[in-house]
């Protein structure tokens, strides 16, 4: 009962890098490169046409950068998982990408086998972040966290929202959460919107980092 391989769209202005990643992915049975683009505008057009499972996109590109492209893709309700792939380990870039709706942030200096492993995780709906960025991200969120009454309050959540929060902390996508709880993607989306508002957090990545810091993901 073999499922079709996960389709991946590469958006990067370096042909050599795209070629290298494509060669690595070609060795995998469960992933396939469905398309390539050398700039953000072409990438957005291809993403709309191909509707790939996963988009791997550079952050720094001429004319339109990855953050702007990411926002445009999310505005168009592209349901593909979008992972930024970049040389930048700057806190501002990481936080901006995740707040704009990225499903992951990977650094280009990672080992090829680590990258393939992370792409496998991303393709099945998990959030992926290069190891050395997780501490930086936690620090960034902690320093931006308001000190007063708007601190996240776990007890303000309904039992269903608590279930969903724990699954977000495990890195699961809305689709996978819906499957696990036997509810629709749309219902999960509504619950996520409510719990973000109640916790005064701006993205599911902030929820995941906060939940892990507080030890809430353990059940």
Backbone bond lengths (Angstrom), bond angles and torsions (degrees), N, CA, C in turn:
res aa  C-N    CA-C-N  psi(-1)  N-CA   C-N-CA  omega(-1)  CA-C   N-CA-C  phi
1 X - - - 1.463 - - 1.534 108.82 -
2 X 1.347 116.90 69.33 1.455 119.80 -174.78 1.517 110.56 -86.03
3 X 1.341 115.55 129.01 1.454 120.33 177.17 1.526 108.56 -80.87
4 X 1.333 116.66 157.59 1.459 118.77 178.55 1.528 108.88 -69.16
5 X 1.349 116.88 147.57 1.461 119.38 -177.05 1.525 112.09 -63.80
6 X 1.320 116.86 151.01 1.463 121.78 178.38 1.525 109.03 -68.20
7 X 1.335 116.04 130.01 1.475 120.14 -179.24 1.527 109.78 -88.78
8 X 1.333 115.56 135.92 1.464 121.46 -176.18 1.528 110.25 -125.12
9 X 1.332 115.86 135.04 1.461 122.03 175.08 1.527 107.60 -109.21
10 X 1.340 116.42 127.81 1.462 121.48 178.76 1.527 109.45 -101.24
11 X 1.345 116.66 126.17 1.465 120.71 176.59 1.526 107.40 -124.24
12 X 1.342 115.66 105.70 1.461 121.03 -176.79 1.520 107.98 -159.85
13 X 1.334 117.07 140.58 1.468 119.04 -176.67 1.529 113.23 -86.43
14 X 1.335 118.15 4.53 1.467 120.73 177.19 1.533 110.52 -105.24
15 X 1.348 117.61 105.82 1.472 120.50 -176.74 1.530 113.34 -58.85
16 X 1.330 115.93 -37.07 1.467 119.64 -178.22 1.523 110.84 -64.43
17 X 1.335 115.71 -40.85 1.459 120.25 179.77 1.539 110.14 -66.58
18 X 1.336 115.97 -44.15 1.484 118.98 178.40 1.519 110.31 -58.99
19 X 1.333 115.56 -42.00 1.473 120.46 -179.57 1.522 111.00 -61.95
20 X 1.344 115.80 -43.28 1.469 120.55 -179.62 1.521 111.67 -63.14
21 X 1.332 116.41 -44.62 1.468 120.15 179.97 1.529 110.12 -65.51
22 X 1.339 115.49 -41.27 1.478 119.82 -179.63 1.534 110.23 -60.77
23 X 1.322 116.30 -42.26 1.471 119.83 179.06 1.531 111.27 -62.29
24 X 1.331 116.31 -40.07 1.470 120.07 178.19 1.532 111.08 -64.93
25 X 1.339 115.57 -44.89 1.468 120.07 -178.01 1.535 111.10 -67.37
26 X 1.343 116.17 -34.69 1.476 120.66 179.54 1.527 112.49 -60.67
27 X 1.331 116.01 -21.68 1.474 120.03 -179.91 1.538 111.57 -81.04
28 X 1.326 116.11 -10.92 1.465 120.81 -177.40 1.529 110.98 -97.37
29 X 1.335 116.79 134.42 1.468 120.62 -179.54 1.520 113.48 -74.19
30 X 1.334 115.68 -27.44 1.467 118.26 -172.32 1.524 114.45 -102.55
31 X 1.363 116.87 12.49 1.466 120.94 176.11 1.529 109.30 -139.35
32 X 1.322 115.86 147.38 1.461 119.83 178.97 1.527 109.21 -145.26
33 X 1.341 116.98 140.09 1.466 120.35 176.18 1.527 107.95 -80.82
34 X 1.326 115.27 114.66 1.468 120.71 -176.60 1.520 111.43 -87.76
35 X 1.338 117.06 -22.23 1.459 119.98 -179.14 1.514 111.31 -173.03
36 X 1.348 114.60 164.12 1.456 121.02 179.22 1.513 109.18 -137.08
37 X 1.327 116.91 147.28 1.462 121.69 175.45 1.524 108.65 -140.28
38 X 1.336 116.17 143.55 1.463 119.90 -177.98 1.527 112.04 -98.40
39 X 1.338 116.72 -1.17 1.467 119.48 175.97 1.528 109.01 -150.20
40 X 1.333 115.35 165.47 1.462 121.11 -173.45 1.533 112.62 -65.45
41 X 1.344 116.98 -40.66 1.473 119.99 -177.48 1.529 110.76 -61.41
42 X 1.340 116.63 -46.88 1.470 120.12 177.41 1.526 110.41 -64.64
43 X 1.330 115.64 -37.01 1.466 120.45 179.71 1.520 111.63 -61.45
44 X 1.334 116.57 -43.77 1.466 121.00 179.56 1.526 110.18 -63.40
45 X 1.343 115.77 -42.70 1.477 119.84 179.19 1.537 110.61 -61.70
46 X 1.338 115.60 -46.09 1.475 119.78 -179.80 1.525 111.82 -65.16
47 X 1.329 115.87 -38.58 1.473 120.13 179.74 1.526 110.10 -60.46
48 X 1.331 116.53 -39.61 1.465 121.38 179.31 1.525 110.69 -67.78
49 X 1.327 115.70 -40.44 1.484 120.52 -178.86 1.528 111.81 -71.38
50 X 1.329 115.75 -47.11 1.473 120.34 -170.95 1.526 113.94 -87.59
51 X 1.340 116.52 -27.45 1.468 121.19 -173.81 1.533 111.02 45.55
52 X 1.338 116.48 59.34 1.473 119.54 -177.35 1.526 111.49 -69.10
53 X 1.327 116.12 162.28 1.470 119.99 176.35 1.527 110.36 -69.28
54 X 1.338 115.49 -33.61 1.458 119.95 -172.95 1.524 109.93 -143.70
55 X 1.335 115.86 137.63 1.463 121.49 174.78 1.528 107.81 -116.49
56 X 1.325 115.81 124.97 1.465 121.26 176.71 1.521 106.09 -106.71
57 X 1.334 117.65 114.04 1.465 120.81 -168.57 1.526 112.62 -129.20
58 X 1.332 114.41 135.61 1.460 121.44 176.87 1.530 109.48 -69.41
59 X 1.329 115.67 152.11 1.463 120.47 179.08 1.531 110.77 -86.06
60 X 1.332 115.97 -46.68 1.465 120.47 -175.83 1.520 111.50 -100.36
61 X 1.329 115.51 103.34 1.463 121.50 177.66 1.525 108.39 -132.17
62 X 1.343 117.48 150.79 1.462 119.18 179.11 1.531 111.57 -67.34
63 X 1.316 116.01 156.87 1.476 124.76 177.21 1.534 113.49 71.07
64 X 1.328 117.11 -59.18 1.474 119.57 177.28 1.523 107.89 -134.38
65 X 1.338 116.52 123.45 1.466 117.85 -178.21 1.534 111.28 -82.62
66 X 1.316 114.67 174.03 1.462 120.33 -175.19 1.520 114.43 -63.81
67 X 1.339 117.01 -34.12 1.473 120.07 -179.50 1.524 110.15 -66.03
68 X 1.347 115.39 -45.21 1.465 120.08 179.67 1.530 110.20 -63.39
69 X 1.340 115.49 -43.09 1.471 120.14 178.84 1.527 110.46 -62.74
70 X 1.317 116.18 -40.71 1.462 122.03 179.00 1.537 110.69 -59.84
71 X 1.332 115.68 -45.86 1.469 120.02 179.17 1.526 110.91 -61.47
72 X 1.343 116.13 -42.17 1.477 119.84 -179.55 1.532 110.75 -64.96
73 X 1.340 116.50 -39.79 1.467 120.44 178.59 1.523 110.64 -63.70
74 X 1.326 116.35 -42.05 1.470 120.06 179.85 1.530 110.89 -69.11
75 X 1.346 116.86 -35.76 1.472 120.06 176.90 1.522 110.75 -62.50
76 X 1.339 115.72 -32.96 1.470 120.39 179.82 1.523 112.34 -85.75
77 X 1.323 115.69 8.74 1.466 122.21 178.87 1.528 113.60 56.56
78 X 1.336 115.67 35.70 1.465 119.80 173.36 1.532 107.16 -65.34
79 X 1.321 116.81 124.18 1.471 118.81 -174.55 1.527 112.93 -89.00
80 X 1.338 116.89 -3.60 1.471 120.04 178.76 1.523 110.37 -58.61
81 X 1.327 115.46 149.23 1.462 118.92 171.10 1.523 106.91 -76.64
82 X 1.323 116.78 137.50 1.465 120.50 -175.04 1.527 109.22 -121.82
83 X 1.330 114.91 120.17 1.462 120.88 -179.27 1.529 108.73 -116.62
84 X 1.333 116.47 126.77 1.464 120.36 176.24 1.526 108.50 -79.61
85 X 1.339 115.34 139.18 1.456 121.10 -178.50 1.522 106.29 -130.24
86 X 1.328 117.80 109.28 1.456 119.93 -165.30 1.525 112.66 -150.75
87 X 1.334 115.54 167.39 1.467 120.25 174.58 1.529 110.69 -89.60
88 X 1.336 116.63 -12.95 1.469 119.96 -173.67 1.526 113.31 -81.76
89 X 1.346 114.72 121.44 1.468 118.65 173.55 1.529 109.46 -109.55
90 X 1.346 116.00 25.31 1.459 121.01 178.63 1.521 110.67 -73.16
91 X 1.320 115.50 133.44 1.469 121.11 -178.64 1.530 112.15 -52.16
92 X 1.348 116.62 -45.01 1.470 120.68 -177.75 1.526 111.78 -59.21
93 X 1.339 116.03 -41.99 1.468 120.27 -179.59 1.526 111.52 -66.39
94 X 1.327 115.69 -43.88 1.472 120.60 -178.85 1.532 109.86 -61.33
95 X 1.339 115.67 -50.96 1.469 120.73 -177.58 1.525 110.54 -63.59
96 X 1.356 117.18 -43.24 1.476 120.84 -179.73 1.524 111.06 -60.88
97 X 1.336 116.49 -43.08 1.469 120.09 -178.94 1.526 111.46 -64.31
98 X 1.320 116.38 -45.00 1.464 119.88 -177.54 1.528 111.16 -69.01
99 X 1.331 116.21 -36.23 1.468 119.12 178.25 1.525 111.13 -71.26
100 X 1.323 117.17 -25.31 1.475 120.29 179.41 1.528 111.78 -82.15
101 X 1.349 116.06 -4.08 1.456 118.78 174.82 1.515 116.58 111.07
102 X 1.348 116.80 14.68 1.474 119.01 177.03 1.525 110.23 -68.83
103 X 1.320 115.87 147.26 1.471 121.57 178.37 1.521 111.00 -97.51
104 X 1.321 115.58 3.14 1.455 118.62 179.23 1.517 110.64 178.79
105 X 1.327 115.04 166.80 1.464 120.83 -177.98 1.520 106.78 -149.05
106 X 1.320 116.41 109.32 1.464 121.17 -176.94 1.522 110.27 -118.17
107 X 1.324 116.03 145.50 1.465 121.41 -179.37 1.525 110.95 -94.98
108 X 1.325 114.69 141.99 1.462 119.56 -175.42 1.524 113.90 -71.10
109 X 1.340 117.16 -12.51 1.472 117.65 -179.42 1.531 112.27 -89.64
110 X 1.345 116.73 10.41 1.462 118.35 -179.65 1.530 111.11 -75.65
111 X 1.319 115.90 158.24 1.464 121.15 179.03 1.536 109.36 -66.64
112 X 1.339 117.33 143.37 1.479 120.01 -178.48 1.527 113.55 -53.35
113 X 1.340 117.65 -42.46 1.476 118.88 -178.30 1.538 111.39 -67.87
114 X 1.358 116.10 -31.83 1.468 119.35 177.03 1.522 110.00 -67.97
115 X 1.346 115.94 -40.41 1.454 119.44 -179.91 1.527 111.04 -63.17
116 X 1.323 116.62 -44.25 1.469 120.61 179.36 1.528 109.95 -62.30
117 X 1.324 116.12 -41.04 1.468 120.32 178.38 1.529 110.65 -61.13
118 X 1.332 116.85 -43.21 1.466 121.05 179.22 1.523 111.04 -66.82
119 X 1.330 117.45 -38.11 1.471 120.29 178.18 1.529 110.81 -64.73
120 X 1.322 116.61 -37.34 1.468 119.83 175.12 1.528 110.11 -59.28
121 X 1.335 115.87 -44.58 1.465 120.66 179.51 1.532 110.83 -62.35
122 X 1.340 115.46 -46.17 1.463 120.29 -179.05 1.526 111.22 -63.07
123 X 1.335 116.39 -39.27 1.465 120.92 -177.13 1.525 112.04 -64.93
124 X 1.340 117.46 -27.58 1.472 119.10 178.81 1.529 111.57 -95.92
125 X 1.330 115.98 13.45 1.460 119.23 171.41 1.508 116.44 97.57
126 X 1.335 117.65 12.33 1.472 119.02 179.48 1.528 110.59 -96.36
127 X 1.318 114.75 152.97 1.453 121.12 178.24 1.524 108.21 -80.68
128 X 1.330 117.65 136.49 1.470 119.48 -178.26 1.526 110.83 -126.22
129 X 1.324 115.48 131.82 1.461 121.16 177.46 1.527 107.69 -140.29
130 X 1.332 116.49 132.53 1.465 120.03 178.27 1.528 109.79 -53.86
131 X 1.327 115.40 136.83 1.466 121.29 -173.47 1.521 113.85 -48.59
132 X 1.321 115.83 -45.80 1.463 116.93 -172.66 1.525 113.07 -72.87
133 X 1.342 117.43 -5.87 1.466 120.35 179.24 1.523 112.99 -92.85
134 X 1.327 117.77 -15.80 1.467 118.86 -173.96 1.534 111.77 -66.73
135 X 1.334 117.49 -39.20 1.465 120.10 177.98 1.516 109.93 -66.41
136 X 1.327 115.41 -44.61 1.465 120.81 179.02 1.530 110.59 -57.61
137 X 1.330 115.25 -42.77 1.466 120.40 -178.45 1.533 110.96 -66.33
138 X 1.316 116.19 -43.65 1.471 120.12 178.79 1.531 110.63 -60.58
139 X 1.343 116.08 -41.27 1.473 120.57 178.68 1.523 110.61 -64.25
140 X 1.335 115.95 -42.60 1.471 120.80 -179.07 1.520 110.39 -61.56
141 X 1.328 116.24 -43.68 1.469 119.87 -179.04 1.528 110.18 -68.58
142 X 1.330 116.12 -37.82 1.457 119.22 -178.62 1.534 110.33 -66.52
143 X 1.339 116.57 -41.41 1.464 118.74 -178.06 1.520 111.85 -71.80
144 X 1.351 117.18 -23.41 1.468 120.02 178.50 1.527 112.11 -90.06
145 X 1.318 116.24 -5.41 1.467 119.72 -172.95 1.527 110.85 -74.90
146 X 1.317 118.44 125.16 1.461 119.72 178.83 1.533 110.01 -61.97
147 X 1.316 115.85 145.21 1.464 119.65 -176.75 1.533 112.99 -85.57
148 X 1.345 115.49 -21.36 1.458 117.00 -173.32 1.532 113.91 -87.09
149 X 1.323 115.31 -148.56 1.463 121.37 -169.29 1.521 114.63 -62.25
150 X 1.346 117.35 -14.79 1.461 118.72 -175.98 1.533 112.92 -83.80
151 X 1.312 116.67 11.41 1.468 120.59 175.28 1.533 109.11 -60.22
152 X 1.353 118.04 142.04 1.468 118.81 -179.89 1.526 112.37 -55.96
153 X 1.318 116.38 136.33 1.469 121.37 -178.53 1.530 109.09 -123.29
154 X 1.330 115.17 102.44 1.465 121.43 -177.24 1.531 111.79 -58.22
155 X 1.330 116.53 -36.51 1.467 120.32 -176.24 1.522 113.74 -69.28
156 X 1.339 116.42 -12.85 1.468 118.87 179.13 1.537 111.38 -77.97
157 X 1.330 116.61 -9.71 1.468 120.49 -176.99 1.529 111.96 -85.42
158 X 1.341 114.91 150.33 1.472 120.04 173.18 1.530 108.36 -74.79
159 X 1.351 118.26 163.19 1.474 119.94 178.01 1.537 111.96 -55.48
160 X 1.334 117.23 -39.67 1.474 120.50 179.87 1.526 110.55 -65.23
161 X 1.341 116.61 -41.70 1.465 120.26 179.66 1.530 110.86 -65.60
162 X 1.342 116.69 -35.05 1.467 120.12 177.23 1.535 110.45 -64.99
163 X 1.347 115.72 -40.80 1.480 119.93 177.08 1.527 109.73 -58.85
164 X 1.339 115.09 -46.53 1.467 120.13 -177.23 1.521 110.81 -66.36
165 X 1.318 116.90 -39.82 1.467 120.65 178.58 1.529 110.61 -58.65
166 X 1.336 116.35 -44.07 1.478 119.40 -179.31 1.527 111.10 -63.72
167 X 1.342 116.73 -36.60 1.467 120.01 -179.94 1.527 111.06 -73.42
168 X 1.347 116.91 -33.22 1.473 120.11 173.60 1.526 108.65 -62.69
169 X 1.330 115.86 -41.27 1.474 120.65 -179.80 1.527 111.88 -63.25
170 X 1.333 116.09 -25.11 1.476 120.03 176.05 1.523 110.87 -81.30
171 X 1.350 116.13 -5.19 1.466 120.17 177.94 1.516 114.24 89.50
172 X 1.338 118.04 14.96 1.462 119.96 -176.98 1.529 112.09 -80.73
173 X 1.334 115.48 146.15 1.463 121.15 177.06 1.526 110.06 -79.18
174 X 1.346 116.44 168.09 1.472 120.45 177.98 1.523 111.36 -56.13
175 X 1.336 115.44 -41.62 1.471 120.24 -178.15 1.534 110.48 -61.24
176 X 1.336 115.66 -45.00 1.467 119.56 -178.69 1.533 111.96 -70.26
177 X 1.340 115.55 -35.76 1.473 119.40 176.87 1.525 109.26 -63.63
178 X 1.343 116.07 -44.52 1.471 121.04 179.39 1.524 111.29 -58.68
179 X 1.332 114.79 -42.83 1.471 119.86 -179.41 1.533 110.56 -63.98
180 X 1.333 115.18 -41.21 1.463 120.36 -177.32 1.532 112.02 -68.50
181 X 1.351 115.66 -36.96 1.467 119.79 -177.08 1.523 112.51 -98.11
182 X 1.347 115.71 0.45 1.467 121.35 179.21 1.535 111.95 60.59
183 X 1.344 115.38 44.09 1.469 120.99 173.93 1.531 107.58 -132.17
184 X 1.326 117.45 166.78 1.463 120.44 -176.29 1.529 111.78 -77.92
185 X 1.365 115.41 159.45 1.469 120.86 175.75 1.527 110.40 -54.74
186 X 1.343 114.96 -43.03 1.465 120.85 -178.06 1.514 112.26 -59.46
187 X 1.341 115.69 -41.59 1.472 120.35 178.93 1.527 110.14 -65.11
188 X 1.342 115.71 -41.45 1.471 119.66 178.17 1.530 109.33 -60.26
189 X 1.345 116.19 -44.90 1.468 121.72 -178.98 1.535 111.41 -56.71
190 X 1.335 115.80 -43.03 1.467 120.83 179.87 1.531 110.09 -64.14
191 X 1.341 116.18 -45.40 1.470 120.09 178.92 1.535 110.98 -61.23
192 X 1.346 116.27 -41.69 1.471 120.52 -179.30 1.530 109.69 -62.33
193 X 1.342 116.20 -43.26 1.470 120.91 178.88 1.533 110.42 -59.07
194 X 1.332 116.08 -44.31 1.464 120.64 -179.59 1.523 111.88 -65.25
195 X 1.337 115.99 -44.01 1.473 116.90 -176.07 1.532 111.38 -71.30
196 X 1.349 117.71 -31.58 1.466 119.96 175.31 1.530 110.31 -61.58
197 X 1.347 114.42 -43.68 1.462 119.76 -178.76 1.538 110.58 -64.53
198 X 1.338 115.82 -46.03 1.468 119.84 -178.85 1.535 112.00 -63.24
199 X 1.327 116.02 -37.10 1.466 119.88 -176.76 1.525 112.58 -87.49
200 X 1.339 115.71 -5.71 1.466 120.70 -178.05 1.535 111.33 58.34
201 X 1.335 115.68 41.41 1.463 121.73 176.66 1.532 107.86 -116.72
202 X 1.347 115.48 154.58 1.461 117.50 -170.82 1.524 116.01 -102.97
203 X 1.312 118.03 -11.14 1.465 118.64 179.91 1.521 109.88 -153.36
204 X 1.329 115.84 162.37 1.465 119.88 179.70 1.533 110.69 -65.38
205 X 1.343 116.93 -26.04 1.470 118.68 177.63 1.523 110.15 -67.66
206 X 1.353 116.66 -40.87 1.460 119.60 176.02 1.528 110.22 -61.54
207 X 1.328 116.28 -39.83 1.472 121.00 177.65 1.528 109.72 -59.87
208 X 1.341 115.67 -47.36 1.470 120.09 -177.33 1.525 111.46 -62.50
209 X 1.335 116.38 -46.49 1.467 119.82 -178.75 1.529 110.23 -64.08
210 X 1.335 116.49 -44.48 1.467 120.17 179.49 1.533 111.09 -62.19
211 X 1.335 116.47 -44.91 1.469 120.80 -178.39 1.531 111.20 -61.84
212 X 1.331 116.07 -40.44 1.480 120.05 179.57 1.532 109.87 -67.45
213 X 1.345 115.64 -43.17 1.478 120.01 178.56 1.527 111.68 -59.48
214 X 1.333 115.70 -38.48 1.465 120.96 -177.37 1.539 112.26 -85.29
215 X 1.332 115.80 -4.63 1.478 119.58 -179.06 1.515 113.49 73.51
216 X 1.352 117.70 19.33 1.465 120.77 -175.48 1.525 112.62 -80.27
217 X 1.338 116.42 -16.11 1.465 119.50 -176.13 1.533 112.02 -75.69
218 X 1.324 116.41 -7.08 1.475 118.34 -175.60 1.526 112.87 -88.54
219 X 1.337 114.15 2.07 1.459 114.12 173.41 1.465 114.89 105.47
